């Protein structure tokens, strides 16, 4: 009989996970939710047969009162990253990731449709006696959406890592750091349904309520120390979704931005919005409400792209550059048109480095989406940024992926991709040309 031995990295993470849950109270907090809703899935993770999504580990850390951006979370993240990479390299690992990605995308679409349905019912009759129940269901539907979309991003990144390793060997693509991927709210584990809206974590503390509550606490500490109502800030969307909630919902949420730059009164409005957002963000950080702080950043990403340079300036001015990095990470998962609009706004404001970072982070998404982003950049006259996007793509993705990208618009994208590959290296250009010939997109 053949005995399968776990890779060392997987074994190390499984031991860490077992030690972590041994410190938790059975039946309480998110650990209790995972154990009751999906005991087999939890057991598989503890045995090392499966690697849980990062948000599950983050939720367990929250049960212990650990900060999502603290040293213990960083240690857990490093173990999780190494274990996931080793797990994915096993025979059949890539196929399993593709299957999970398809399943998670179906869950994301279902949660998106459910959110639309509940939002429409609430708008149609806000005075209904069912308003409280529907509001709670909407919050959970949005949490489901966030969980599915964040896991979709994680799976896509893992697939991109495998593709890059085929070119450059193990270890070329790191996963996002814990400070850049906090979840607005902890989420149930693999296959777990959401607990009732009145669920509380260890110590009786109510779980974070999601992005749409970021500005709607009943009272908060005011600038003068007294209790004041927290206003809803004008950073965009009416529903909390964040960049990873892409698609028509995110596009509809943001006020239209006819131009990627702002002048005059519009510039003053952007400055006011940035000041309000940073004030609220600092308050949330000071109170340890990191989930709601992250939700605020997601709201900003869903707002007018032309406002973001002002927000970047204000964040750096008060020493919150790490939050700007988080915002850029969220923006990298925007729908193609929105991604291009944000990149263009940053470029027009002279923030070329931020623009390039955003585009580099966006290349893990499906090739078809990147074709749309590239076309949108060219349509707005941002040719340098379109070239930077393609150069980042051919640097970390396989030549076969580049050929799939080119197939979306062979006449326009084939010469652009070859030019981008040429700036990376002659070898990359040769590999791409071969892949294009095999795909029938270039002459033999």
C-alpha positions in Angstrom: 0.0 0.0 0.0 1.3 3.5 -0.9 1.4 5.9 2.0 1.0 9.5 1.0 3.3 11.8 3.0 2.3 15.4 3.4 4.7 18.0 2.1 6.7 19.6 5.0 5.0 23.0 4.5 1.5 21.5 4.6 2.4 19.5 7.7 3.8 22.6 9.4 0.7 24.6 8.7 -1.6 21.7 9.9 0.3 21.5 13.2 0.0 25.3 13.6 -3.8 25.1 12.9 -4.3 22.3 15.4 -2.4 24.3 18.0 -4.5 27.4 17.2 -7.9 25.7 17.6 -6.7 23.9 20.8 -6.7 27.4 22.4 -10.3 28.1 21.4 -13.4 27.3 23.3 -15.4 24.5 21.5 -18.8 25.7 20.4 -18.0 29.4 20.7 -17.1 32.1 18.2 -16.3 31.3 14.6 -14.6 28.1 15.6 -17.9 26.9 16.9 -19.6 27.9 13.6 -17.1 26.1 11.5 -17.2 22.9 13.7 -21.0 22.8 13.6 -21.6 23.7 9.9 -18.8 21.8 8.2 -17.1 19.4 10.7 -15.7 17.2 7.9 -14.2 20.2 6.1 -12.6 21.5 9.3 -11.2 18.0 10.1 -9.7 17.8 6.6 -7.9 21.2 7.2 -6.7 20.1 10.6 -5.3 16.9 9.1 -3.6 18.7 6.3 -5.7 17.1 3.6 -7.0 20.6 2.6 -5.8 24.1 3.0 -8.5 26.4 4.3 -9.1 29.8 2.7 -7.2 32.6 4.4 -10.3 34.2 5.7 -11.0 31.1 7.8 -7.6 31.4 9.5 -8.2 35.1 10.0 -11.5 34.4 11.7 -10.0 31.9 14.1 -7.3 34.5 15.0 -10.1 36.9 15.6 -11.6 34.5 18.1 -8.4 34.7 20.0 -8.5 38.5 19.9 -5.4 38.6 17.6 -5.0 41.7 15.4 -5.4 41.0 11.7 -2.2 43.0 10.9 -0.2 41.9 14.0 2.9 39.6 14.1 0.9 36.5 14.9 -1.2 37.0 11.8 1.9 37.6 9.8 3.4 34.3 11.0 0.1 32.5 10.2 0.0 34.1 6.8 3.5 32.9 6.0 2.7 29.4 7.0 -0.5 29.4 5.0 1.2 30.8 1.9 3.9 28.1 2.0 1.4 25.3 2.6 -1.0 26.5 -0.1 1.9 26.6 -2.7 3.1 23.1 -1.7 -0.5 21.8 -1.8 -1.1 23.2 -5.2 2.0 21.6 -6.7 0.8 18.1 -5.9 -0.5 16.0 -8.9 -3.9 17.2 -9.8 -3.5 20.4 -7.8 -4.0 22.8 -10.7 -7.1 21.0 -11.9 -8.6 21.1 -8.4 -7.9 24.9 -8.2 -9.8 25.4 -11.5 -12.8 23.4 -10.2 -12.9 25.4 -7.0 -12.6 28.6 -8.8 -15.6 27.8 -11.0 -17.6 26.7 -7.9 -16.7 29.9 -6.1 -17.6 32.1 -9.0 -21.1 30.5 -9.0 -21.4 31.3 -5.3 -20.4 34.8 -6.0 -23.0 35.3 -8.7 -25.7 33.8 -6.5 -24.8 36.1 -3.6 -24.7 39.1 -6.0 -28.2 38.3 -7.3 -29.5 37.8 -3.7 -28.1 41.2 -2.7 -29.8 42.9 -5.7 -33.1 41.2 -4.8 -33.0 42.2 -1.2 -31.8 45.8 -2.0 -34.7 46.2 -4.4 -37.2 45.0 -1.8 -35.9 47.4 0.8 -36.0 50.3 -1.6 -39.6 49.4 -2.7 -41.0 49.5 0.8 -38.6 50.9 3.4 -41.3 51.2 6.0 -42.2 47.5 5.8 -42.4 45.5 9.1 -39.9 43.1 7.5 -37.3 45.9 7.1 -35.2 44.7 10.0 -35.2 41.1 8.9 -34.4 42.0 5.3 -31.7 44.4 6.4 -30.0 41.6 8.3 -30.4 39.2 5.3 -28.9 41.8 3.0 -25.9 42.2 5.3 -25.3 38.5 5.2 -25.8 38.3 1.5 -23.1 41.0 1.1 -20.8 39.1 3.5 -21.4 36.0 1.4 -20.5 38.0 -1.7 -17.3 39.3 -0.1 -16.3 35.8 1.0 -16.8 34.4 -2.4 -15.1 37.2 -4.3 -12.1 37.3 -1.9 -11.7 33.5 -2.2 -12.0 33.9 -6.0 -9.1 36.3 -5.9 -7.1 34.0 -3.7 -7.6 31.0 -6.0 -6.8 33.1 -9.1 -3.6 34.2 -7.4 -2.6 30.7 -6.6 -3.2 29.6 -10.2 -1.1 32.5 -11.4 1.7 31.5 -9.0 1.7 28.0 -10.5 1.8 29.4 -14.0 4.7 31.7 -13.0 6.6 28.8 -11.4 6.6 26.9 -14.7 8.6 29.8 -16.1 10.8 31.0 -13.3 10.8 28.3 -10.7 9.2 28.2 -7.3 8.6 31.3 -5.3 8.3 34.2 -7.8 4.8 35.5 -6.8 4.1 36.2 -3.1 0.6 36.2 -1.8 -0.7 39.5 -0.5 0.5 40.3 3.0 -2.0 40.2 5.9 -2.1 44.0 6.1 -3.2 44.2 2.5 -6.0 41.5 2.6 -8.0 42.0 5.8 -11.6 40.8 5.5 -14.3 43.3 6.3 -15.9 40.6 8.3 -14.9 37.0 9.3 -16.5 34.4 7.2 -17.7 30.8 7.7 -15.4 28.0 6.7 -15.5 25.7 3.7 -19.1 25.0 3.0 -20.3 26.7 6.1 -23.5 28.7 6.0 -23.6 32.0 7.7 -24.7 32.0 11.4 -27.7 34.0 12.5 -27.2 37.8 12.4 -27.2 37.9 16.2 -24.1 35.6 16.4 -21.3 36.9 18.7 -17.7 36.0 19.0 -15.7 35.1 22.0 -16.3 37.4 24.9 -19.8 38.4 23.7 -18.5 41.0 21.2 -20.7 41.4 18.2 -19.0 40.4 14.9 -18.1 43.2 12.4 -21.3 44.1 10.5 -20.0 44.7 7.1 -19.0 47.8 5.0 -22.5 49.3 4.7 -22.4 50.0 8.5 -19.0 51.8 8.4 -20.6 55.2 8.8 -23.9 54.3 10.5 -23.0 53.5 14.1 -25.6 54.9 16.5 -23.0 57.1 18.2 -19.3 57.7 18.1 -16.7 59.8 19.7 -16.7 63.2 18.1 -13.7 65.5 17.4 -14.5 67.4 20.6 -14.8 64.2 22.7 -18.6 64.2 22.9 -21.0 61.7 21.3 -22.0 62.6 17.8 -23.8 60.8 15.0 -21.4 59.4 12.4 -22.5 60.8 9.0 -22.4 58.7 5.9 -19.4 60.0 3.9 -19.6 60.9 0.2 -17.1 58.3 -1.0 -19.4 56.6 -3.5 -21.5 53.4 -3.4 -24.7 53.0 -1.6 -24.0 49.4 -0.8 -20.8 48.0 0.8 -19.0 45.8 -1.7 -15.4 46.7 -2.2 -13.4 46.2 -5.4 -13.6 42.5 -5.2 -17.3 42.6 -5.7 -16.7 43.7 -9.4 -19.3 43.6 -12.1 -22.4 45.7 -12.8 -23.2 46.1 -9.1 -19.9 47.9 -8.4 -20.2 49.9 -11.6 -23.7 51.0 -10.7 -22.7 52.0 -7.2 -20.1 54.6 -8.0 -21.2 58.0 -9.2 -20.2 58.6 -12.8 -16.9 60.3 -13.4 -16.9 62.0 -16.8 -13.2 62.9 -16.5 -10.2 61.3 -14.8 -9.1 64.6 -13.5 -10.7 67.2 -11.2 -10.5 71.0 -11.2 -12.1 73.8 -9.4 -15.2 72.9 -7.4 -14.8 69.2 -8.2 -11.2 69.3 -6.7 -12.5 70.9 -3.5 -15.2 68.2 -3.3 -12.5 65.5 -3.7 -10.4 67.1 -1.0 -13.4 67.3 1.4 -14.2 63.6 0.7 -10.6 62.7 1.3 -10.5 64.6 4.6 -13.7 63.1 5.8 -12.6 59.6 4.9 -9.2 59.9 6.6 -10.7 61.3 9.7 -13.1 58.4 9.9 -10.4 55.9 9.1 -8.2 57.2 11.9 -11.0 57.0 14.3 -11.8 53.4 13.3 -8.1 52.4 13.5 -7.8 54.0 17.0 -10.8 51.9 18.2 -9.4 48.7 16.7 -12.3 48.4 14.2 -10.0 47.2 11.4 -12.8 45.4 9.5 -14.8 48.6 9.2 -11.7 50.5 8.3 -11.1 48.1 5.4 -14.7 48.5 4.4 -14.2 52.3 4.2 -11.3 51.8 1.8 -13.6 49.5 -0.3 -16.2 52.3 -0.4 -13.5 54.7 -1.6 -12.5 52.4 -4.4 -16.2 52.2 -5.5 -16.4 56.0 -5.7 -15.3 58.4 -8.4 -11.8 57.5 -9.6 -10.8 61.1 -9.9 -11.1 61.5 -6.1 -8.5 58.8 -5.3 -5.3 60.9 -5.9 -6.6 63.4 -3.2 -7.2 60.5 -0.9 -3.7 59.1 -1.5 -2.2 62.5 -0.7 -4.2 62.8 2.6 -3.4 59.2 3.6 0.3 59.7 3.2 0.2 63.0 4.9 -1.1 61.5 8.1 1.1 58.4 8.0 -1.5 55.9 6.7 0.5 54.8 3.6 -0.3 51.2 4.4 -4.0 51.9 3.9 -3.2 53.3 0.5 -1.4 50.1 -0.4 -4.5 48.2 0.8 -6.7 50.4 -1.4 -4.6 49.8 -4.4 -4.8 46.0 -3.8 -8.6 46.3 -3.7 -8.6 48.4 -6.9 -6.6 45.7 -8.7 -9.7 43.5 -8.7 -12.1 46.1 -10.1 -14.0 45.4 -13.4 -11.9 46.2 -16.5 -13.4 49.6 -17.2 -13.1 50.7 -13.6 -9.6 49.4 -13.3 -8.6 51.5 -16.3 -10.4 54.5 -15.0 -8.5 54.3 -11.6 -5.2 53.8 -13.4 -5.9 56.7 -15.7 -6.8 59.0 -12.8 -3.6 58.1 -11.0 -1.5 58.7 -14.1 -3.2 62.0 -14.8 -2.5 63.1 -11.2 1.2 62.4 -11.6 1.1 59.2 -9.5 2.8 57.0 -12.1 4.4 54.7 -9.5 1.0 54.0 -7.9 -0.5 53.5 -11.3 2.2 50.9 -12.2 1.7 49.1 -8.9 -2.0 48.9 -9.5 -1.5 47.4 -13.0 1.1 44.9 -11.8 -1.3 43.7 -9.1 -4.1 43.3 -11.6 -2.4 40.8 -13.9 -3.5 37.7 -12.0 -7.1 38.2 -13.3 -8.5 36.3 -16.3 -6.9 37.2 -19.6 -10.2 38.2 -21.2 -10.7 40.9 -18.5 -7.3 42.3 -19.0 -8.0 42.7 -22.7 -10.9 45.0 -21.8 -8.8 47.0 -19.4 -6.2 47.5 -22.0 -8.7 48.6 -24.6 -10.2 51.1 -22.0 -6.8 52.5 -21.3 -6.1 53.1 -25.0 -9.5 54.7 -25.4 -8.7 57.2 -22.8 -5.3 58.0 -24.3 -3.3 56.2 -21.6 -1.1 54.3 -24.0 1.9 54.2 -21.6 -0.3 52.6 -18.9 -1.7 50.0 -21.4 1.9 49.1 -22.3 2.8 48.8 -18.6 -0.2 46.5 -18.0 0.9 44.2 -20.9 4.5 44.2 -19.8 3.5 43.1 -16.3 1.3 40.4 -17.8 3.9 38.8 -20.0 6.5 39.0 -17.2 4.5 36.8 -14.8 2.0 34.9 -17.0 2.7 32.0 -19.4 3.1 32.6 -23.2 0.0 30.5 -23.6 -1.9 32.9 -21.3 -0.6 35.8 -23.4 -1.9 34.1 -26.6 -5.3 33.7 -25.0 -5.2 37.4 -24.2 -4.2 38.2 -27.8 -7.1 36.2 -29.2 -9.6 38.8 -27.8 -8.3 41.3 -30.4 -5.5 39.8 -32.5 -5.1 42.8 -34.8 -4.5 45.2 -31.8 -3.1 43.0 -29.1 -0.6 40.8 -31.0 1.8 43.7 -31.8 1.3 45.3 -28.4 2.1 42.1 -26.6 5.2 41.4 -28.7 6.4 45.0 -28.0 5.8 44.5 -24.3 7.6 41.1 -24.3 10.5 42.7 -26.1 10.9 45.2 -23.2 11.0 42.2 -20.7 13.7 40.1 -22.5 14.5 38.6 -25.9 13.7 35.1 -24.6 10.3 36.2 -23.5 9.6 37.7 -26.9 10.7 34.4 -28.6 8.5 32.3 -26.3 5.5 34.6 -26.9 6.0 34.5 -30.7 6.0 30.7 -30.6 2.8 30.6 -28.5 1.1 33.0 -30.9 2.2 30.9 -33.9 0.8 27.7 -32.3 -2.5 29.6 -31.6 -2.6 30.7 -35.3 -2.2 34.3 -34.3 1.1 34.9 -35.9 2.9 33.7 -39.1 5.1 30.7 -38.9 
